[in-house]
């Protein structure tokens, strides 16, 4: 492993942190970079999850004040999200490397589609809410969060969009409060997945050690400039990059 490899990985994590803060989809930058540096697809995915995990803490802390509306649901969906994240991470570790290599391009394309259509997904979810009961947490919410959490533990790119779609479809509430709930759930899912990965023996620690602080720095910078950036433009760049990576994996 060359010093230049570490520099490139750190730079990719910095960009990923900034992209996540502005538009989402940062994994589509940092994950292909690790693969390009010679890390196997599965180890790159695992390392990326561990390295970018600290970045979720800042977002969750910043939005915790908006959680009050859904605090009663939070107590029930947190264990479900944790279990789903753990199940997804276990499934990833036991997946054969060749099998994972064959499905990675499709996972990337799914993430690109989620990112590209996220505005339409949000509108559809918020305009077609299911009938929910005030007496308790709807079963549809628990099932939807679990499925999203399994995906998040397995691959992760586009997780936030999936969670927000589930929350918007099932729960009443304005976007800021649901977004805060989404951020906390994403934090729990990634922490559980990363905690399992730490003991899996499949983390490239040299890359993770460089990427963790640079992703935090990128997230901070992204948060500062978010108001001056156009998320749609950034999403378009990330989606184009992701599609090109997926096509290269499929055909070259």
C-alpha positions in Angstrom: 0.0 0.0 0.0 1.5 3.3 -1.1 1.2 6.7 0.6 -0.5 7.9 -2.5 -3.2 5.3 -2.1 -3.9 6.5 1.4 -4.0 10.1 0.2 -6.5 9.2 -2.5 -8.7 7.2 -0.1 -8.6 10.1 2.3 -9.5 12.6 -0.4 -12.4 10.4 -1.5 -13.7 10.1 2.0 -13.5 13.9 2.4 -15.5 14.3 -0.8 -18.0 11.6 0.3 -18.5 13.4 3.6 -19.2 16.6 1.8 -21.5 15.0 -0.7 -23.5 13.3 2.1 -24.0 16.7 3.8 -25.1 18.5 0.7 -27.0 15.9 -1.5 -26.4 12.4 -0.3 -24.8 9.5 -2.2 -21.2 9.9 -0.8 -20.7 6.1 -0.7 -20.9 6.2 -4.5 -17.6 8.2 -4.4 -15.6 6.5 -1.7 -16.6 2.8 -2.4 -15.5 2.8 -6.1 -12.3 4.6 -5.1 -11.3 1.8 -2.7 -12.1 -0.8 -5.4 -10.0 1.2 -7.9 -7.1 1.1 -5.4 -7.1 -2.6 -5.5 -9.4 -3.5 -2.5 -11.8 -6.3 -3.2 -15.4 -5.2 -3.6 -16.6 -6.8 -0.3 -13.7 -5.5 1.8 -14.1 -2.1 0.2 -17.8 -2.0 1.2 -17.0 -3.1 4.7 -14.1 -0.7 5.1 -16.2 2.1 3.7 -19.0 1.5 6.2 -16.6 1.5 9.1 -14.7 4.6 7.9 -17.8 6.7 7.2 -19.7 5.7 10.3 -18.4 8.6 12.5 -20.0 11.1 10.1 -23.5 10.0 11.1 -23.0 11.2 14.7 -22.8 14.8 13.7 -26.0 14.8 11.7 -27.9 12.9 14.4 -26.7 15.3 17.2 -27.5 18.4 15.1 -31.1 17.2 14.5 -32.0 15.6 17.8 -34.2 18.5 18.8 -36.7 17.7 16.1 -37.2 14.1 17.4 -39.8 15.0 20.0 -42.7 14.4 17.7 -41.8 10.8 17.1 -40.2 9.8 20.3 -42.8 7.2 21.1 -42.1 5.5 17.8 -38.4 5.8 18.2 -38.4 3.4 21.2 -39.9 0.7 19.0 -38.1 1.2 15.7 -34.6 1.6 17.1 -34.3 -2.1 18.0 -35.8 -3.1 14.7 -33.3 -0.9 12.8 -30.4 -2.3 14.9 -31.5 -5.9 14.2 -31.8 -5.2 10.5 -28.4 -3.5 10.3 -26.8 -6.5 12.1 -28.6 -9.0 9.8 -27.5 -7.1 6.7 -23.9 -7.0 7.9 -23.9 -10.8 8.6 -25.3 -11.5 5.2 -22.6 -9.4 3.6 -19.8 -11.2 5.5 -21.1 -14.7 4.6 -21.7 -13.8 0.9 -19.1 -15.4 -1.3 -16.7 -12.8 -2.8 -17.5 -13.8 -6.4 -21.2 -13.6 -5.8 -20.9 -10.1 -4.2 -18.7 -9.0 -7.2 -21.5 -10.0 -9.5 -24.2 -8.1 -7.8 -22.3 -4.9 -6.8 -22.9 -3.2 -10.2 -26.6 -3.7 -9.7 -26.5 -2.4 -6.1 -24.7 0.7 -7.4 -27.4 1.2 -10.1 -30.1 0.8 -7.5 -28.4 3.4 -5.3 -28.1 5.7 -8.3 -31.8 5.3 -9.1 -32.7 6.1 -5.5 -30.5 9.1 -5.5 -31.8 10.3 -8.9 -35.5 9.9 -8.1 -35.4 10.8 -4.4 -37.5 13.9 -4.9 -40.2 11.9 -6.7 -39.9 9.2 -4.0 -40.4 11.7 -1.2 -43.4 13.3 -3.0 -45.0 9.9 -3.6 -44.5 8.8 0.0 -45.8 12.0 1.6 -48.8 12.1 -0.7 -49.9 8.5 -0.3 -49.6 8.0 3.4 -51.1 4.9 4.8 -53.7 5.1 7.6 -51.8 5.0 10.8 -53.1 4.6 14.3 -52.3 6.9 17.2 -52.6 4.0 19.6 -49.2 2.5 18.7 -46.4 2.1 16.1 -47.8 0.7 12.8 -46.6 -2.7 11.7 -45.9 -1.3 8.3 -43.4 1.0 9.8 -41.5 -1.8 11.6 -41.5 -4.0 8.6 -40.4 -1.2 6.2 -37.6 0.0 8.6 -36.3 -3.6 9.0 -36.1 -4.2 5.3 -34.3 -0.8 4.7 -32.0 -1.6 7.6 -31.0 -5.0 6.1 -30.2 -3.2 2.9 -28.2 -0.6 4.8 -26.2 -3.2 6.7 -25.5 -5.0 3.4 -24.6 -2.1 1.1 -25.8 1.2 2.4 -25.8 3.6 -0.5 -29.3 5.2 -0.7 -30.3 4.0 2.7 -31.4 7.5 3.9 -33.8 7.8 0.9 -35.3 4.4 1.6 -35.8 5.2 5.2 -37.4 8.6 4.5 -39.7 7.0 2.0 -40.9 4.4 4.6 -41.3 7.1 7.3 -43.1 9.5 4.9 -45.5 6.7 3.8 -46.5 5.5 7.2 -46.1 8.4 9.7 -47.7 11.8 9.9 -45.3 14.7 10.4 -43.4 17.4 8.6 -40.2 16.6 6.6 -37.8 18.1 9.3 -39.1 15.8 12.1 -39.1 12.7 9.8 -35.7 13.6 8.5 -34.3 13.7 12.1 -35.9 10.3 12.8 -34.3 9.0 9.6 -30.9 10.3 10.6 -31.0 8.6 14.0 -32.1 5.3 12.4 -29.3 5.5 9.8 -26.8 6.1 12.6 -28.0 3.0 14.5 -28.0 0.8 11.4 -24.5 1.9 10.4 -23.1 1.6 14.0 -24.4 -2.0 14.4 -23.1 -3.0 10.9 -19.7 -1.3 11.6 -19.5 -2.9 15.0 -19.9 -6.3 13.5 -17.5 -5.6 10.7 -14.8 -4.5 13.2 -14.6 -8.1 14.4 -15.0 -9.7 11.0 -11.3 -9.4 10.0 -12.3 -7.9 6.7 -11.5 -4.2 7.4 -8.6 -2.5 5.6 -7.6 -0.6 8.7 -5.0 1.6 7.1 -7.6 3.0 4.8 -10.2 3.2 7.5 -7.9 5.1 9.8 -7.3 7.8 7.1 -10.9 7.9 5.8 -12.7 8.3 9.2 -11.3 11.7 10.1 -11.3 13.1 6.5 -15.0 12.1 6.1 -15.8 13.9 9.3 -14.0 17.0 8.0 -15.7 16.7 4.6 -19.1 16.5 6.4 -18.3 19.6 8.3 -17.2 21.6 5.3 -20.2 20.3 3.3 -22.6 21.5 6.1 -21.0 24.9 6.0 -21.4 25.3 2.2 -24.6 23.4 1.8 -26.7 26.5 1.4 -24.5 27.7 -1.5 -24.4 24.5 -3.4 -27.0 23.1 -5.7 -27.9 19.6 -4.5 -29.3 18.6 -7.9 -26.1 19.4 -9.7 -24.0 17.5 -7.2 -26.4 14.5 -7.3 -26.1 14.5 -11.1 -22.3 14.4 -10.9 -22.4 11.5 -8.3 -25.1 9.6 -10.3 -23.0 9.9 -13.5 -19.9 8.7 -11.7 -21.8 5.8 -10.1 -23.4 4.7 -13.4 -20.0 4.8 -15.2 -18.5 2.7 -12.4 -21.3 0.1 -12.6 -21.0 -0.1 -16.3 -17.3 -0.6 -16.1 -17.8 -3.4 -13.5 -20.4 -5.1 -15.8 -18.6 -4.9 -19.1 -14.9 -4.4 -18.6 
